[in-house]
Amino acid sequence: MSRGTIWLMASLLVVTATAVRSAETPQTPQALSQQPTNFDGPRRFSHLYSATWEEIPIPQEALQNFIWATSITDDGTIAGKQGDALVLWHPDAQVWERVPRVLAPAAVFISPDGSSIIATDDTQSILSWNRTDGWQTLAGSTVALSGAYNVSRNFQFAVGNGANQGEASQGWVWAIDGGVQQMLPNPEWSTSVVATAVSDDGNVVVGAAVRAPPPGESYPEYLAVRWVSGGLPTQLRAADGSEIPAAVACNADCSMVFGSNGWFLKNNGDFGFLFWSLGGIPDAYPDPYGPYATYSIYDVSSDGSMVAGLYAQNMYPQNPNSESSVQRPFLWTQATGVVSLRSLGIDDRDWQFIDAMRLSPDGRRLLIAGVNQSNNPRAAVVHLTPNPVRLTGGHSRHAMPSPPRANHNGSLRVGPIPMDQ
């Protein structure tokens, strides 16, 4: 396996999985789908939260200043990439800090309290970083080539995929503070696997297993799987037994798993699609495969009460048969269903495309990154301020959780150094 193969799989996972349709598409709405579809989601969302927009300034004067923001803390510190180096946005000082290191072209992850970073270097080794110890390679690697795909909400476990040269890719889970990289077995029918999310105790991992293209098709299928205690993976299925595409996110204990095209599965067996919950978004593109193909999940809060993703917006809503669409952000709660940011009064017309959506673990900040209409990198944070009275008055399941346990390795926000211009 070449070094680029792992990253190709990881970068294509979310995009490809939304385009993969199994032969048996779930047809019967379950659980939340039974609620009325004429519910005023945006109005209800505004009762629960106020949403305000903060543009994050990014230097535009040179190509090497392109910044890709990929992770955000509870206090608004942002981790991202500038070229092949780590960069950190300090909201208190309003400055970007550049931390030199040759990193792989993949996301970096920051702990909820802003004390630690997980990244992958150009040799495909998994790294940690804090101000006290600097860059350190995680000890206990099992294979030569690895790529980190996600980190648990409490920042205790990382997951991804990896392999030795020439071997099939496997998923893995790794205790960040010490331990051996644990490889996860592939299903017999799968050619390779990507682990995409992990519970805070490291016991449950979800992801996607790759199956060769069916006869007459050109693209492989990315199908949802789950590992428990490192055992053989179980293929996740819809309520009617049909196959479902890649699992991409879960809450802190993975009792709620979410799939690339908007499906959810709970431990109690409830299955459905987010757009079934209190209706969908009116200006969503009328995808010929059905409205479930319109939505892509990117992240979920620790308690599972908030989901963030992108939906395909019809660029010409006056023409329902238009074939022009653009991806735009949505938020979901069980009380409101899916709501677009523009329905909450946030103008998103200046985005050419959006390629990153990340919630802070407490669900109060949404990081958006991409490129504006002038082809310049762009990042913004949507602040989601809860209404405590409404969130606890008969809607306690939407109350924000307590922050995860802090990792006391020294704050990244000590003595920020301005980024090289």
C-alpha positions in Angstrom: 0.0 0.0 0.0 1.4 3.4 -1.0 1.5 6.3 1.5 -1.1 8.1 -0.6 -3.6 5.2 -0.6 -4.6 5.7 3.1 -5.2 9.5 2.6 -7.1 8.9 -0.7 -9.5 6.6 1.2 -9.9 9.0 4.0 -10.4 12.1 1.8 -12.9 10.3 -0.4 -14.9 8.6 2.3 -17.5 11.3 3.1 -17.9 12.4 -0.6 -18.0 8.9 -2.1 -20.3 7.4 0.6 -23.0 9.8 -0.1 -23.0 8.8 -3.7 -23.2 5.0 -2.9 -26.6 3.6 -2.9 -27.1 0.0 -1.9 -29.4 -2.2 -3.8 -32.0 -2.0 -1.0 -32.7 1.6 0.0 -34.6 2.0 3.3 -38.1 3.2 2.5 -40.0 3.2 5.8 -39.5 6.1 8.1 -38.9 5.1 11.7 -39.1 6.8 15.1 -38.7 10.6 14.7 -40.3 10.5 11.2 -43.7 10.2 12.7 -43.7 13.8 13.8 -45.5 16.5 11.7 -43.6 17.8 8.7 -45.1 21.3 8.8 -43.3 22.1 12.1 -41.6 25.5 12.0 -38.0 24.3 12.5 -36.2 27.7 12.2 -38.7 29.4 14.6 -38.4 26.6 17.1 -34.6 26.6 16.8 -34.5 30.3 17.6 -36.5 29.6 20.7 -33.9 27.2 21.9 -30.7 28.9 20.7 -29.5 32.3 19.3 -27.1 32.0 16.4 -24.5 34.7 15.7 -21.8 34.7 13.0 -18.1 35.5 13.6 -15.8 35.8 10.6 -12.2 34.5 11.3 -9.7 36.7 9.5 -7.3 34.8 7.2 -4.3 36.5 5.6 -4.8 36.6 1.8 -1.6 38.2 0.5 0.2 35.0 -0.6 -0.8 31.5 -1.7 1.3 29.9 1.1 -1.0 31.7 3.6 -3.9 29.4 2.6 -5.3 28.2 5.9 -7.6 25.1 6.3 -9.4 25.2 9.7 -10.3 21.7 10.9 -11.0 21.6 14.6 -12.4 23.9 17.4 -12.3 23.9 21.2 -15.1 24.8 23.7 -13.6 28.3 24.1 -13.2 28.9 20.3 -9.5 28.1 19.8 -9.1 26.7 16.3 -6.6 24.2 14.9 -5.8 24.0 11.3 -3.2 23.7 8.6 -1.2 26.3 6.7 0.6 24.4 4.0 2.2 21.5 5.8 2.4 23.3 9.2 0.0 23.4 12.2 -1.7 26.8 12.9 -3.7 27.9 15.9 -6.3 30.7 16.1 -6.3 32.3 19.5 -9.7 34.1 20.0 -8.5 36.1 23.0 -5.5 37.6 21.2 -7.2 37.5 17.7 -4.0 36.1 16.2 -2.9 33.0 14.2 0.1 31.1 15.6 2.2 28.9 13.3 3.8 25.8 14.7 6.4 24.4 12.2 6.3 20.7 11.4 6.0 18.9 8.1 2.5 17.3 8.4 0.4 15.2 6.0 -2.4 16.8 4.0 -5.1 15.8 6.5 -7.1 17.3 9.4 -5.5 18.1 12.7 -7.5 17.7 16.0 -7.5 19.8 19.1 -8.6 18.8 22.6 -11.7 20.3 24.1 -9.7 22.4 26.6 -7.1 23.4 24.0 -4.1 21.7 25.6 -3.2 19.0 23.0 -3.0 18.4 19.3 -3.2 15.1 17.3 -1.9 15.1 13.8 -0.2 12.9 11.2 3.2 13.8 9.7 4.5 13.3 6.2 5.9 9.8 7.0 2.3 8.8 8.1 3.2 8.6 11.8 0.7 9.7 14.4 1.9 12.7 16.4 0.8 14.6 19.6 1.8 18.1 20.5 1.6 20.4 23.5 3.5 23.4 24.7 5.5 21.5 27.3 6.7 18.5 25.3 6.5 19.8 21.7 5.9 17.2 19.0 6.0 13.6 20.0 5.4 10.4 18.0 2.8 8.2 19.6 4.5 5.1 21.0 3.2 1.6 20.4 2.6 1.7 16.6 1.6 -1.6 15.0 1.9 -0.8 11.3 4.3 1.4 9.4 1.7 3.7 7.8 -1.2 5.3 9.6 -3.6 8.2 9.2 -5.7 9.7 12.0 -9.4 10.2 11.0 -10.9 11.3 14.3 -10.4 11.6 18.1 -12.8 10.8 20.9 -14.6 13.7 22.6 -12.6 13.4 25.7 -9.4 13.3 23.7 -8.3 9.9 25.1 -8.5 7.8 21.9 -7.7 8.3 18.2 -9.0 6.2 15.3 -8.0 5.9 11.7 -6.7 3.4 9.2 -3.3 2.0 8.4 -1.2 -0.8 6.9 2.2 -2.0 6.2 3.5 -1.5 2.7 1.6 -3.6 0.2 -1.0 -4.8 2.7 -4.7 -4.1 2.8 -5.8 -1.2 5.0 -7.2 -1.8 8.4 -9.0 0.4 10.9 -7.3 1.0 14.3 -7.9 2.6 17.7 -5.1 4.0 19.8 -5.0 5.3 23.4 -3.4 8.7 23.1 -1.8 8.8 26.6 0.0 5.4 26.1 -0.8 2.0 24.8 -0.4 -0.1 21.7 -2.2 0.8 18.4 -4.9 -1.8 18.2 -5.8 -3.0 14.7 -9.4 -3.7 14.0 -10.3 -6.8 11.9 -11.8 -6.4 8.5 -15.1 -8.1 7.5 -14.6 -11.1 5.2 -16.4 -9.4 2.4 -14.4 -6.2 2.6 -11.2 -5.1 0.8 -10.2 -2.4 3.4 -11.7 -0.5 6.3 -11.6 3.1 7.7 -12.4 3.8 11.4 -14.2 7.1 11.6 -15.3 7.7 15.2 -14.8 6.3 18.7 -16.5 6.4 22.1 -14.8 8.1 25.0 -13.9 4.8 26.7 -12.4 3.5 23.4 -14.7 0.5 23.5 -16.9 1.2 20.5 -15.6 2.2 17.1 -17.6 2.9 14.0 -16.6 3.4 10.4 -16.8 2.1 6.8 -15.9 -1.1 5.2 -15.1 -1.0 1.5 -16.7 -3.6 -0.8 -15.7 -4.1 -4.4 -18.1 -2.6 -7.0 -21.1 -4.7 -7.8 -21.4 -6.0 -11.4 -21.8 -3.2 -13.9 -20.8 -0.5 -11.4 -17.6 1.6 -11.4 -17.3 2.6 -7.7 -16.8 0.6 -4.6 -19.4 0.6 -1.8 -18.6 2.1 1.6 -20.9 0.4 4.1 -21.4 1.1 7.8 -19.7 -1.2 10.4 -19.2 -1.1 14.2 -16.5 -2.8 16.4 -17.1 -3.5 20.1 -14.1 -4.3 22.3 -11.9 -4.8 19.2 -13.9 -7.9 18.1 -15.2 -8.8 14.7 -17.1 -5.9 13.0 -20.9 -5.9 12.8 -22.4 -4.5 9.6 -25.0 -1.8 10.6 -28.3 -1.9 8.9 -31.5 0.0 8.6 -34.7 -1.1 10.5 -35.8 -3.1 7.5 -32.5 -4.9 7.2 -31.1 -3.1 4.2 -27.5 -1.9 4.0 -26.6 1.7 4.8 -23.6 3.8 3.8 -20.6 4.7 5.9 -20.9 5.6 9.6 -19.0 8.9 10.1 -19.8 10.2 13.6 -21.2 9.2 17.0 -21.9 10.9 20.4 -19.6 10.4 23.4 -20.6 6.8 24.2 -21.5 5.9 20.6 -25.1 5.1 21.6 -26.1 7.2 18.7 -24.4 6.6 15.4 -24.7 8.9 12.3 -24.1 8.1 8.7 -22.7 10.0 5.8 -26.0 10.7 4.1 -28.0 11.7 7.1 -29.1 8.5 8.8 -29.0 7.8 12.5 -29.1 4.6 14.5 -29.7 4.4 18.3 -28.8 1.6 20.6 -32.5 1.0 21.3 -33.0 0.2 17.6 -34.5 3.5 16.4 -33.4 4.2 12.9 -34.2 7.0 10.5 -32.9 9.9 8.5 -32.5 13.4 9.9 -34.7 15.0 7.3 -37.6 12.8 8.4 -37.4 14.5 11.8 -40.0 17.3 11.6 -39.5 17.7 7.9 -36.6 18.8 5.7 -35.2 22.0 4.3 -37.4 23.7 1.7 -34.7 24.8 -0.7 -32.8 21.4 -0.7 -31.9 20.1 -4.1 -34.5 17.6 -5.4 -32.0 14.7 -5.7 -33.3 11.9 -8.0 -32.3 9.3 -5.5 -34.6 10.8 -2.8 -34.2 13.5 -0.2 -31.9 11.3 2.0 -29.1 11.9 -0.6 -29.3 15.6 -0.1 -27.7 15.6 3.4 -24.2 14.8 4.5 -23.3 14.6 8.2 -20.0 16.0 9.4 -20.1 16.2 13.2 -22.2 15.7 16.3 -22.0 17.1 19.8 -20.8 15.0 22.7 -24.4 14.4 24.0 -25.8 13.8 20.5 -28.2 16.7 20.8 -26.7 18.7 17.9 -25.7 17.5 14.5 -23.9 19.6 11.8 -23.5 18.9 8.1 -24.1 20.1 4.6 -27.1 19.9 2.4 -27.4 20.3 -1.4 -29.2 23.6 -2.0 -31.1 24.2 -5.2 -29.4 27.3 -6.7 -32.7 28.1 -8.6 -35.5 27.1 -6.2 -38.0 28.6 -8.6 -37.1 25.8 -11.0 -37.7 22.5 -9.1 -36.1 20.6 -12.1 -32.9 22.6 -11.9 -29.7 20.6 -12.1 -27.6 23.2 -10.3 -26.9 22.8 -6.6 -24.3 24.0 -4.0 -23.5 22.6 -0.6 -24.6 24.8 2.4 -24.6 24.2 6.2 -27.4 22.8 8.3 -28.0 22.1 11.9 -30.2 19.4 13.5 -31.8 18.9 16.9 -34.6 16.4 17.7 -36.9 19.3 18.7 -36.4 21.3 15.5 -35.4 18.8 12.8 -32.9 20.1 10.1 -32.6 23.8 9.7 -30.4 25.7 7.3 -28.2 28.5 8.6 -29.7 30.9 6.1 -33.2 30.2 7.6 -31.7 31.4 10.9 -30.7 34.7 9.3 -27.1 33.9 8.5 -26.1 34.8 4.9 -24.1 32.0 3.2 -24.1 33.3 -0.4 -20.5 34.4 -0.5 -19.2 30.8 -0.1 -17.9 29.1 -3.3 -17.7 25.8 -1.5 -17.5 24.5 2.1 -15.2 21.5 2.9 -15.1 21.4 6.7 -17.8 21.4 9.4 -16.9 20.8 13.0 -18.8 21.3 16.3 -17.1 22.1 19.6 -17.6 19.2 22.0 -20.1 21.2 24.0 -22.1 22.0 20.8 -22.0 25.7 21.3 -19.7 26.6 18.4 -19.8 25.5 14.8 -16.6 25.9 12.7 -17.1 26.3 9.0 -14.2 26.4 6.5 -13.9 26.6 2.7 -13.3 29.1 -0.1 -15.2 32.2 -0.9 -16.4 33.5 -4.3 -13.0 35.2 -4.8 -11.2 31.8 -4.4 -9.7 32.9 -1.0 -9.7 30.6 2.0 -12.4 31.4 4.5 -13.3 30.4 8.1 -16.2 31.4 10.3 -17.6 30.4 13.7 -21.3 30.3 14.4 -22.0 30.9 18.1 -24.9 28.9 19.4 -26.1 30.4 22.7 -28.7 28.2 24.4 -31.7 29.6 26.2 -31.4 27.8 29.6 -35.0 28.2 30.5 -36.3 26.6 27.3 -33.6 24.0 27.1 -34.4 22.7 30.6 -38.1 23.4 30.7 -39.5 20.2 29.2 -36.5 19.8 26.8 -33.8 18.6 29.2 -32.4 16.2 26.5 -31.2 19.2 24.6 -29.3 20.8 27.6 -25.6 21.2 27.0 -23.4 18.6 28.7 -20.6 19.3 31.1 -17.3 19.8 29.4 -15.2 16.6 29.1 -12.4 16.1 31.6 -9.5 18.5 31.0 -6.1 17.3 29.8 -3.6 19.2 31.9 -0.6 19.4 29.6 -0.3 23.2 29.5 -2.6 25.5 27.5 -1.9 26.1 23.9 -3.0 29.7 24.5 0.1 30.6 26.5 2.2 33.2 24.7 0.8 33.0 21.2 3.4 33.8 18.5 2.1 35.7 15.4 2.0 33.6 12.2 4.8 34.1 9.7 3.5 36.4 6.9 
